[in-house]
């Protein structure tokens, strides 16, 4: 009688123990962080340099407003409110009539 391959005793007799194979090495490549820090330091240095240049650069001289346009006065009001008062005073001297002038339009209107 020939042994049946499904027979348990047959399988146990054919079993040959052997050493297990070693586990595969898991090789993880760790990159150096030096390039990251180099780029970060260069970026910070560039930012500091740009900010220091911008902070040190003098403001361009403010040009006097000769024509009273809404855009020019708005820009002046946002940038320098004190200069806006001086500009409005200059504009009013030119465009409004002089109330103290003898024979002026306001004197004619004030007559009863």
Protein Blocks (a to p, Z undefined) as FASTA:
>chain_A
ZZdfkbmklmmmmpccdddddddddddddddfklmmmmmmmmmmmmmmmmmmmmmpccdd
ddddfbdcfklmmmmmmmmmmlmmmmmmmmmmmmpccfkbghiaklmmmpZZ
